[in-house]
């Protein structure tokens, strides 16, 4: 993009701006436009960004999703409940075993 600094200067002078000020303002406008254009992304920049995004998506694809985590949570709850039931049964069995051993000891010595 080109800026016609002479046209800008003449236009400013036409409305009463001092010629030196008009020329300086026109130069500032050109410098600003060139600086702004230097910061714009090109098609190549956008293509590179798209490639980086695709690479990140590929890197993230093996990670667990919320649905995966919910399924694991449900599975762990079920397994925990089964273990708790087994522990409860073992407590009763151990209690009965101790009671049986105590009764045998009492019979033998009592």
N, C-alpha and C positions, 0 to 999 in steps of 0.2 A: 504494500500500500504506500503510495506516495502522497506527500502533502505539498501543496503549492504554497510555499511560504511567501512568495511574492504577492500572490492574490490575497492572502490573509493580511499581509502588511498594508497593502493598498486599501483594502476594505476598512481596516482599522483607521487608517489615515483619513479615509473618506468621512468618517464620523467624528473627526477632530482629535484623534489620538496622535501624540507627538511621533514623528517618523522613527526616532531611535527606539522609543518604547514599542511601537508597532512591530519593528524588525525583531526586537528582542523577544516579544511575545510570540511571534511566528516561529522563531528558532526553538523556543521552549516547547511549543506545540509539536514541532517535528521531533524533537528529542524524546518527548513523552510518548509519542506514537511509536517510535522505534523501540523504546524500552518496553512498552506494553506488548508489542508484537513479538519481542524476544521471549516473553514469558508464556506465549500461547503454545499449546500442545500440537504436535504435528500428527499426521496419520500414523507415522512410524512409532511415535510415542504411544499412541492409543493401542496399536497392535502389540507393542511390547507389554503394556499394562494388562491387556487381555490375556496374553500368554502367561504372565505372572499369576493372574487370578486363577487361570485354569490349573497351573501347577499347585497352587495352594489348595484348591478344591480336591485335587488328586491326593495331596498329602493328608487331607482331613478325612477322606472317604473311609479309611479303616477305623476311625474313631467311633465309639458307641453313640447311638442316638438316645433320645429320651425314651423311646419305645423299648429299646434294648435294655436300658437301665430299669424300666418298670417291670419287664419280664424277669430280670435277674432278681429284683426285689421280691416279687411274688414267689419265685422259686425258693429263695432263701427263707421266706416266711414259712412256706410249707415244710421245708427241711427242719427248721427250728422247732416247729410244732411237733414233728415226728421225734426229734431228739428229746424234747421236753417230756413227751409221753413215755419214751423209753427210760428216761431218768426216773420218772414217777414210778414206773413198774419196778425198776431196780431197787428203789427205796423200800417198797413193800416187800420185795423178795429178801432183801438184806434184813429187814425187821423180822420177818418170819424165821429166817435162818438163825438170827441171834436168839429169838424166843425158843426155838427148837433146841439150840445148843444149851441154853440156860436150863430148860426143862430136863435135858439129859444129865447135866451137871448136878442138878438138884436131886434127881432120882439116884444118881450114883453115890452121892455123899449125904443125902438127906434121909 
